[in-house]
Amino acid sequence: MKRLFCILGMALTLAGSASAEQEFQNGVFILNEDWYGHNASSVNFYSYDTGEITYRAYQEVNPGRTLGNTSQFAELNGGNLYVCSKQNYGSTGGRFIVADAKTLKSKVSIDNVGSGDTRAYLTVSDTKGYIGATDGVHPFDIATSTVGAAIDGTVGQAYSSQPGNMVCFHGKLLVAVQGKGIYVIDVATDRLLETVAVDNIASVFAVNDQLVASVNDCTYGVPSASNTEQFVLLDCNTFEPATTLTVPMASQNTWMAWKNATPAIDEANSTLYYSPGEGTNFICKYNLKTQEFTQNFITFDDGQAMYGSVVGFDKANNYVVAATFEDYSSQNYYLNIYNAADGSKVKSMKLKSGYWFPAMLLFAPKGTSTGIDGVGAAEKQVQSVTYYNLAGMAQQRPFGGVNIVVTRYTDGSTTTAKRIVGDY
């Protein structure tokens, strides 16, 4: 983490407080619900470089401003940090906030997203994102910071048909929806194309070129043998369930009091890391290719447990990172870092006492650039390229003649181009 000082060599007077000049790089953002009814939600930052934790960093950088109430989702993308809170926090923090990813300086704070409480957000291009709220899925114009009306057919309500996490795949926005399955939305027209039925869906996500839905009917605690626990592979063209992988424990179902429960994904090894239920004291590991399941890949130190499923995969360092607590009445919270290769502990640190209630982890890259999966053409990172001939056949190298080339990027966005090549 880089710190600029007014006088060269001047020491920080208060360890763990954010400087107005501070840049948040090479570390872990911890998004917290914080203590509802007492504090706004918060972002703490752990620096790999210094080993320090900066508490309530957004508030420190933006005096008089806060996040909203019950923040459960955030995204780093294109140089921005986007934060969704279920409610606004008075006049100081909105339901949807955009901040600079390096400095956390506030750019936009929006009190209301339609008439609902916000859940999740996804950037799909350099100009557009989507906000999921209990009243539906809303387009968001990044350039003008304008929230559009809920897309027709997506209107729902809390605790029965609310949207959850989202993923963009081949120009389609897929949204996990409580009690329904998956909304399929055309990102070019903002039109709901269909709703794919997936019983007991918990989340939807992509691992390389494979779409996956987590299915789990256990809404609290450790799933039992009588629960439905599955990862369902979806057809990448129709988005219908194609292959069911039954596991002893899948990632969490959190609709009762929605939290982000998408597994931490190691795409290079097609591996998922996740907590199977709130209150569990371990992290599961599952390989989608080999279908190898390890229930207690990581077991927390005595007394620690999961609040939600706050597990992240730091691909730059090959770490599995988890934020834990002891119980609902305890003020003891921890940040734990493990080696993803074998689950061995790299570091564990106790946070300053408080009711943090962690929600999500995000990883700030090292270096002068954001390193975030940006959506500008120069910043995009290619994840896969698929070639289609005019008959609709697909393969990983060009066909002879006319090709439709679909390039998928690590931020979930896609581009499509026409290419004519000689015979192969």
Buried (B, 14 or more C-beta within 10 A) or exposed (E): BBBEEEEEEEEEEEEBBBBEEBBBBBBBBBBBBBBBEEBBBBBBBBBBEBEBBBBBBBBBBBEEBBBBBBBBBBBBBBBBBBBBBBBBBEEBBBBBBBBBBBBBEBEBBBBBBBEBBBBBBBBBBBEBBBBBBBBBBBBBEBEEEEBBEBBEBBBBEBEEBBBBBBBBBBBBBBBBBBEBBBBBBEBEEBEBBBBBEBEBBBBBBBBEBBBBBBBBBBBEEBBEEEBBBBBBBBEBEEBBBBEEBEBBBBBBBBBEBBBBBBBBBBBEBBBBBBBBBBBBBBBBBBBBEEEEBBBEBBEBEEEBBBBBBBBBBBBEBBBBBBBBBBEEEEEBBBBBBBBBEEBEEBEBEEBEEBBBBBBBBBBBBBEEEBBBBBBEEEBBEEBEEBBBBEEEEBEEEBBEEEBBBBBBBBBBBBBEEEEEBEEE
